[in-house]
Amino acid sequence: ASRYDRGGADYLNCPFDKEQYLAFIENLCKGEKVSPHDFEKVVHFEGCMPIEVLAERGEMTLAFGAMKPVGLRDPRTGRDPFAVVQLRQDDRHASLYNLVGFQTKLTYPGQQRIFRTIPGLENVNFARLGSMHRNTFINSPACLTETLQLKQAPDIFFAGQITGVEGYVESAASGFLAGLFAAAYHQGRNFQAPPPTTALGALLNYPVNASPEGFQPMNITYGLFPDLEKRIRKRRERRQALADRALADLESWRTNL
Ligand SMILES: Cc1cc2nc3c(=O)[nH]c(=O)nc-3n(C[C@H](O)[C@H](O)[C@H](O)COP(=O)(O)OP(=O)(O)OC[C@H]3O[C@@H](n4cnc5c(N)ncnc54)[C@H](O)[C@@H]3O)c2cc1C
């Protein structure tokens, strides 16, 4: 079942009572973790934080995050459980499921031991265990222009995750723009980055204008857009106004391409 019964039935939900949840958090905190290599700086991307790091932040952190139970009524009790682990169907035959939001750097034996304490997963077979991935990115604020060109060599364009954007859509968007810019450069045409009031522009504006010290990748968020001229309190209306402004500004950028 999906949250609030919206969407498909792709999820299986493993409900925890309070005691089970607190024992699970304690296990995560005490679990064996993979040690970083000497050359690795342990800086986690906030959107992909390992669950054991979240558990160490506070015993209720996961209950308000990846394990939040709201809208997932247990049909046996008619109530929301204390916490939930959601399993998302991973293949057409429904033989594989992944644990939603469970990035982890626990060792493989640690994962097998701890994840088998999730209610319902006592006898689970693990097809693939979790591991963290490392992002490699350049220091874009120091070396890129806002049209994704290397300052020292403007005929070299960068795109995607290596520039400090994060995510599928963001990387594709950045690749699309880099392609447009490279084509215009090659043909000797003028070209400009989209205005920062658009999502495409905000996405480029961030890595180029962020502080080079401690620079970290970023997803697109409403926080990257410049403020509206007039303050709008209601979130939905504010976002609509940001979207309307973005579409209008994108259109005029497009017509000047
Ligand atoms: C496990 C995992 C889960 C993720 N989950 C999500 C998610 O749920 N949602 C989301 O939005 N994002 C997610 N991401 C992030 C997303 O995958 C990346 O942000 C995005 O794929 C980056 O796209 P890219 O084209 O910039 O780089 P990549 O997809 O990394 O493509 C770079 C390509 O360049 C190739 N390459 C590297 N070096 C060379 C070379 N020297 N010569 C030739 N080719 C080379 C690589 O083989 C690769 O094919 C996830 C990433 C990982 C690793």
The ligand as a MOL file (V3000), in Angstrom:
LIG
                    3D

  0  0  0     0  0            999 V3000
M  V30 BEGIN CTAB
M  V30 COUNTS 53 58 0 0 0
M  V30 BEGIN ATOM
M  V30 1 C 23.5170 4.1890 -6.2110 0
M  V30 2 C 23.0280 5.5140 -6.7310 0
M  V30 3 C 21.7000 5.8650 -6.5580 0
M  V30 4 C 21.2340 7.0900 -7.0460 0
M  V30 5 N 19.9150 7.3850 -6.8920 0
M  V30 6 C 19.4280 8.5140 -7.4290 0
M  V30 7 C 18.0320 8.7850 -7.3800 0
M  V30 8 O 17.2410 8.0140 -6.8300 0
M  V30 9 N 17.5880 9.9330 -7.9260 0
M  V30 10 C 18.4260 10.8080 -8.5600 0
M  V30 11 O 17.9570 11.8360 -9.0820 0
M  V30 12 N 19.7600 10.5820 -8.6160 0
M  V30 13 C 20.2790 9.4610 -8.0650 0
M  V30 14 N 21.6280 9.2060 -8.1340 0
M  V30 15 C 22.4940 10.2180 -8.7140 0
M  V30 16 C 22.4640 10.1540 -10.2420 0
M  V30 17 O 22.7100 8.8290 -10.6420 0
M  V30 18 C 23.5670 11.0380 -10.7910 0
M  V30 19 O 23.4230 12.3490 -10.2630 0
M  V30 20 C 23.4750 11.1190 -12.3180 0
M  V30 21 O 23.4110 9.8380 -12.8960 0
M  V30 22 C 24.7200 11.8120 -12.8530 0
M  V30 23 O 24.6300 11.8360 -14.2540 0
M  V30 24 P 25.8900 12.1880 -15.1130 0
M  V30 25 O 25.4900 11.9600 -16.5370 0
M  V30 26 O 26.3920 13.5380 -14.7430 0
M  V30 27 O 27.0250 11.1770 -14.6500 0
M  V30 28 P 27.0490 9.5910 -14.7620 0
M  V30 29 O 25.6560 9.0370 -14.8330 0
M  V30 30 O 27.9690 9.1540 -13.6720 0
M  V30 31 O 27.7070 9.3770 -16.1930 0
M  V30 32 C 29.0670 9.5790 -16.3970 0
M  V30 33 C 29.4910 8.5950 -17.4760 0
M  V30 34 O 30.8260 8.8770 -17.8570 0
M  V30 35 C 31.5200 7.6680 -17.9900 0
M  V30 36 N 32.9580 7.9480 -17.8320 0
M  V30 37 C 33.6360 8.2540 -16.7020 0
M  V30 38 N 34.9320 8.4580 -16.9830 0
M  V30 39 C 35.0760 8.3040 -18.3120 0
M  V30 40 C 36.1750 8.3890 -19.1950 0
M  V30 41 N 37.3930 8.7030 -18.7630 0
M  V30 42 N 35.9510 8.1760 -20.5070 0
M  V30 43 C 34.7100 7.8890 -20.9650 0
M  V30 44 N 33.6310 7.7860 -20.1830 0
M  V30 45 C 33.8070 7.9940 -18.8680 0
M  V30 46 C 30.9630 6.7900 -16.8940 0
M  V30 47 O 31.1930 5.4260 -17.1890 0
M  V30 48 C 29.4790 7.1540 -16.9590 0
M  V30 49 O 28.7820 6.3620 -17.8980 0
M  V30 50 C 22.1230 7.9950 -7.6770 0
M  V30 51 C 23.4600 7.6400 -7.8400 0
M  V30 52 C 23.9190 6.4110 -7.3820 0
M  V30 53 C 25.3720 6.0320 -7.5980 0
M  V30 END ATOM
M  V30 BEGIN BOND
M  V30 1 1 1 2
M  V30 2 1 2 3
M  V30 3 2 2 52
M  V30 4 2 3 4
M  V30 5 1 4 5
M  V30 6 1 4 50
M  V30 7 2 5 6
M  V30 8 1 6 7
M  V30 9 1 6 13
M  V30 10 2 7 8
M  V30 11 1 7 9
M  V30 12 1 9 10
M  V30 13 2 10 11
M  V30 14 1 10 12
M  V30 15 2 12 13
M  V30 16 1 13 14
M  V30 17 1 14 15
M  V30 18 1 14 50
M  V30 19 1 15 16
M  V30 20 1 16 17
M  V30 21 1 16 18
M  V30 22 1 18 19
M  V30 23 1 18 20
M  V30 24 1 20 21
M  V30 25 1 20 22
M  V30 26 1 22 23
M  V30 27 1 23 24
M  V30 28 2 24 25
M  V30 29 1 24 26
M  V30 30 1 24 27
M  V30 31 1 27 28
M  V30 32 2 28 29
M  V30 33 1 28 30
M  V30 34 1 28 31
M  V30 35 1 31 32
M  V30 36 1 32 33
M  V30 37 1 33 34
M  V30 38 1 33 48
M  V30 39 1 34 35
M  V30 40 1 35 36
M  V30 41 1 35 46
M  V30 42 1 36 37
M  V30 43 1 36 45
M  V30 44 2 37 38
M  V30 45 1 38 39
M  V30 46 1 39 40
M  V30 47 2 39 45
M  V30 48 1 40 41
M  V30 49 2 40 42
M  V30 50 1 42 43
M  V30 51 2 43 44
M  V30 52 1 44 45
M  V30 53 1 46 47
M  V30 54 1 46 48
M  V30 55 1 48 49
M  V30 56 2 50 51
M  V30 57 1 51 52
M  V30 58 1 52 53
M  V30 END BOND
M  V30 END CTAB
M  END
